[in-house]
Amino acid sequence: MKVFGKEFKLFNFNKDGKGVKKEPEGPKNLQNFFKYFGSKFTRLLTVNMYFIFGNFPIFFLLLAMSGNLDRGSFAPAYKMFAPLYGVMTHEQSPVTAALFGIFGTQSEIGFNTVFTTIAFALSALIIFTFGYVNTGTTYIIRNMIKGEPIFMWEDFWYAIKRNKRQGMILGILDAVLSFLCVYDIVFFYYNTGTSSSMNIMFYASLLIALIWFWMRFYIYNLMITFDLSIFKILKNALIFSLVGIKRNIMATLGIAAFLLVTYMLLYYVLPIGIIIPFVLLFADCAFIACYASFPKIKEIMIDPYYTDTEPVEYEEPIFRDLE
């Protein structure tokens, strides 16, 4: 039905309640961050659920690491057990008995079973879900920052379907590079002090991991906003990681503070701390990253192409990449 040339839908089941009003565009400064964050808090709870259940293979990893699928056994807790046991087979005395009471204790160990191996294999599926979940959730959070009307479930799947190929490729690349960054940091950390080259590699791995961490602020935002090749998405993300360094540093401090609070709650108040990752952690960190990154993208890649009188349509793939 059209009224004065405009389509009028009497029954639109995609709308909430009486209709959807355009929300005010989100503030882009630190002063109003917490106020704006509070207004989006309930929706972020839903976004966090998408992170958790969308990356369901992580539950197979937790199950495999829990040891519940392993076969239990016992083994000596001290290296002195074998020679001491050999001595006691030939001669027993109060001294050997006392030593055996100390060094003869055994500890319980677990051996991987077929079910443990299957659980670890299923957990590897996260490299395929990781990109899609980040694509859908980034689209929702970006629309929060823009002040656009949001349909949580519909928008989540819309972004995934629209970026099916790039979401898969960038997700696999993201998961692999993130794992390698963490692995390198841990490896070189435990080898620092052995040589000067190891010390240099440790700090180099920290720098590379930090740059990649900042690039992740922009990768999915660029993918869902512009029609760019994967190479140009990565190139522009690298440029933004340096151009927007002030906002990136503030976002990093905010994410680090939130992780620190979560860790303290896990350490001191375990029942509350264990709930935080399943309720708030991932969506809140993603919101902080998007709050810092998208305004910079808009400032450099969107605003220069419009005059004050022209409407801004972010969804049209008409923007070129940074030179």
C-alpha positions in Angstrom: 0.0 0.0 0.0 1.4 3.4 -1.0 0.4 6.8 0.5 1.6 9.9 -1.4 4.1 7.8 -3.3 5.5 6.2 -0.2 5.0 2.6 0.8 3.0 2.2 3.9 3.0 -1.2 5.7 0.1 -1.7 8.0 1.4 -5.0 9.3 5.2 -5.2 9.6 6.3 -7.9 11.9 9.9 -6.9 11.7 9.2 -3.9 13.8 9.2 -3.8 17.6 6.0 -2.6 19.1 4.5 0.4 17.4 7.4 0.9 15.1 11.1 1.7 15.1 12.4 5.2 15.6 15.8 6.2 14.4 18.0 6.4 17.4 20.3 9.4 18.0 23.7 9.0 16.5 26.1 7.8 19.1 28.5 10.1 20.8 32.1 9.6 19.7 34.0 10.9 22.6 35.2 9.4 25.8 33.2 11.7 28.0 29.8 10.3 26.9 31.0 6.7 26.4 29.6 5.3 29.6 26.3 7.0 29.2 25.9 5.6 25.7 27.2 2.2 26.8 24.6 2.0 29.5 21.8 2.8 27.0 22.9 -0.2 24.8 23.6 -2.6 27.7 20.7 -4.9 27.3 21.3 -5.3 23.6 24.9 -6.1 24.3 23.8 -9.0 26.5 22.1 -10.5 23.4 25.2 -9.8 21.3 27.3 -11.6 23.8 25.0 -14.6 23.5 25.7 -14.6 19.8 29.4 -14.7 20.5 29.1 -17.6 22.8 26.6 -19.8 21.0 27.8 -18.8 17.5 31.2 -20.1 18.4 29.8 -23.3 19.8 32.9 -25.4 19.0 34.6 -23.8 22.0 32.5 -26.0 24.2 34.1 -29.1 22.7 37.5 -27.6 23.6 36.4 -26.9 27.1 35.0 -30.5 27.4 38.2 -32.0 26.1 40.4 -29.9 28.4 38.3 -30.6 31.5 39.6 -34.2 31.6 36.1 -35.7 31.9 36.7 -37.7 28.7 40.1 -39.0 29.8 41.0 -42.3 31.2 42.5 -42.0 34.7 45.6 -43.7 36.0 48.3 -43.1 38.6 52.1 -42.4 38.2 54.9 -41.6 40.6 55.0 -37.9 41.7 58.8 -37.9 42.2 61.8 -39.0 40.1 63.3 -40.7 43.2 60.5 -43.3 43.1 62.2 -45.7 40.6 65.7 -45.9 42.2 64.2 -46.0 45.7 61.8 -48.8 44.7 64.8 -50.7 43.3 66.7 -50.4 46.6 63.7 -51.5 48.6 63.4 -54.7 46.6 66.8 -55.8 47.9 66.9 -54.2 51.3 64.3 -52.7 53.5 65.0 -50.6 56.6 63.4 -47.8 58.6 65.3 -45.3 56.5 64.1 -46.6 53.2 60.6 -46.9 54.5 60.6 -43.3 55.6 62.0 -42.2 52.3 59.4 -44.3 50.5 56.7 -42.5 52.5 57.9 -39.2 51.1 59.0 -40.1 47.6 56.7 -43.0 47.0 53.5 -41.0 46.7 51.7 -41.1 43.4 49.5 -38.6 41.5 46.5 -39.1 39.3 47.0 -38.5 35.6 44.8 -38.7 32.6 45.2 -40.3 29.2 43.4 -39.1 26.1 40.7 -41.4 24.9 39.1 -41.6 21.5 36.3 -39.3 22.7 38.9 -36.7 23.9 40.5 -36.7 20.4 37.0 -36.3 18.8 36.2 -33.4 21.0 39.5 -31.7 20.2 38.8 -32.3 16.5 35.3 -30.8 16.7 36.7 -27.7 18.5 38.8 -26.9 15.4 35.5 -26.0 13.7 35.8 -22.6 15.4 38.0 -21.4 12.6 34.9 -21.5 10.4 32.4 -20.0 12.8 34.7 -17.3 14.1 34.6 -15.0 11.1 30.8 -15.3 10.6 30.1 -14.5 14.2 32.4 -11.5 14.2 30.8 -10.3 10.9 27.2 -10.5 12.3 28.0 -9.0 15.7 30.1 -6.2 14.2 27.3 -5.2 12.0 24.9 -5.0 14.9 27.4 -3.0 17.1 28.3 -0.7 14.2 24.6 0.1 13.7 24.4 0.9 17.5 27.2 3.4 17.0 25.5 4.9 13.9 22.2 5.2 15.7 20.4 3.0 13.2 17.3 0.9 14.0 18.4 -2.6 15.0 16.7 -5.9 14.4 19.0 -8.2 16.4 18.4 -11.6 14.8 17.6 -10.3 11.2 20.6 -8.0 11.1 22.9 -10.7 12.4 22.1 -13.1 9.6 21.8 -10.3 7.0 25.4 -9.3 7.5 26.6 -13.0 7.3 24.7 -13.7 4.1 25.9 -10.5 2.5 29.6 -11.2 3.4 29.6 -14.9 3.2 32.8 -15.4 1.3 34.9 -12.7 2.8 33.6 -13.5 6.3 34.8 -17.0 6.0 38.3 -16.1 4.6 38.9 -13.3 7.0 37.6 -15.4 9.9 40.1 -18.2 9.2 42.9 -15.7 8.7 41.9 -13.9 11.9 41.8 -17.1 14.0 45.2 -18.4 12.6 47.1 -15.1 13.0 45.7 -14.5 16.5 46.8 -17.9 17.6 50.2 -17.5 16.1 50.6 -14.1 17.8 49.8 -15.6 21.2 52.0 -18.6 20.5 55.0 -16.5 19.6 54.6 -14.3 22.7 54.5 -17.3 25.0 57.3 -19.1 23.2 59.8 -16.1 23.2 58.8 -15.2 26.7 59.9 -18.5 28.1 63.1 -18.3 26.1 64.0 -14.7 27.1 67.4 -14.6 28.7 68.9 -17.4 26.7 70.2 -15.0 24.0 69.9 -11.4 22.9 68.1 -12.5 19.7 65.4 -14.2 21.8 64.9 -11.0 23.8 64.5 -9.0 20.5 62.1 -11.5 19.1 60.0 -11.3 22.2 59.5 -7.6 22.0 59.0 -7.8 18.2 56.3 -10.4 18.7 54.6 -8.1 21.2 54.7 -5.2 18.7 53.3 -7.4 15.9 50.6 -8.7 18.1 49.6 -5.2 19.2 49.4 -4.0 15.6 47.3 -7.0 14.6 45.1 -6.4 17.6 44.4 -2.8 16.4 43.9 -4.0 12.8 41.1 -6.3 14.1 39.2 -3.1 15.3 38.8 -2.2 11.6 38.9 -5.4 9.5 35.2 -6.4 10.1 34.0 -2.8 10.1 35.6 -2.2 6.7 34.2 -5.5 5.3 30.6 -4.8 6.2 30.7 -1.1 5.2 32.6 -1.1 1.9 32.9 -3.2 -1.2 36.7 -3.9 -1.0 38.9 -6.8 -1.8 40.4 -8.7 1.1 43.9 -7.3 0.3 42.5 -3.7 0.5 40.6 -4.5 3.7 43.9 -5.6 5.3 45.9 -2.7 3.9 43.4 -0.1 5.1 43.1 -1.8 8.5 46.9 -1.5 8.8 46.8 2.2 7.9 44.0 2.8 10.4 45.9 1.0 13.1 48.5 3.8 12.8 46.3 6.7 11.8 43.9 6.2 14.6 46.6 5.3 17.2 45.1 7.6 19.9 41.7 6.0 19.7 43.3 2.6 19.4 45.3 3.1 22.6 42.3 4.3 24.5 40.3 1.3 23.3 43.1 -1.0 24.3 43.2 0.5 27.8 39.5 0.1 28.1 39.6 -3.6 27.0 42.5 -4.3 29.3 40.7 -2.7 32.3 37.6 -4.8 31.6 39.8 -8.0 31.3 41.5 -7.1 34.5 38.2 -6.7 36.4 37.0 -10.0 35.0 40.2 -11.7 36.1 40.0 -10.2 39.6 36.4 -11.4 39.9 37.4 -14.9 38.7 40.2 -15.0 41.3 38.4 -13.5 44.3 34.7 -14.0 43.6 34.5 -17.1 41.4 30.7 -17.5 41.2 30.4 -14.0 39.8 33.6 -14.0 37.7 32.7 -17.2 35.9 29.5 -15.6 34.7 31.1 -12.5 33.2 32.5 -14.2 30.0 29.1 -15.7 29.3 27.2 -12.5 29.8 29.3 -9.4 29.1 32.9 -9.9 28.2 33.0 -10.5 24.4 30.3 -8.0 23.4 31.6 -5.3 25.7 35.1 -5.6 24.3 33.7 -5.6 20.7 31.7 -2.5 21.6 34.7 -0.6 22.9 36.7 -1.5 19.8 33.9 -0.4 17.4 33.2 2.7 19.4 36.8 3.7 18.8 37.3 2.6 15.2 34.1 3.3 13.3 34.2 7.1 13.8 37.7 7.2 12.4 36.5 5.2 9.4 33.6 7.6 8.9 35.9 10.6 9.2 38.4 9.5 6.6 36.6 7.3 4.2 32.9 8.4 4.3 32.5 12.1 5.3 34.8 13.5 2.6 32.5 12.2 -0.2 29.4 14.0 1.0 28.3 17.6 1.2 26.3 18.9 4.1 23.0 18.7 2.1 23.5 15.1 0.9 22.2 12.1 2.8 24.7 9.6 4.1 24.2 6.0 3.0 26.9 3.9 4.5 25.7 0.7 2.9 26.4 1.7 -0.7 29.7 0.1 -1.8 30.9 3.3 -3.5 33.9 4.3 -1.3 37.4 3.7 -2.4 40.1 2.4 -0.1 42.8 4.6 1.4 45.7 5.6 -0.8 
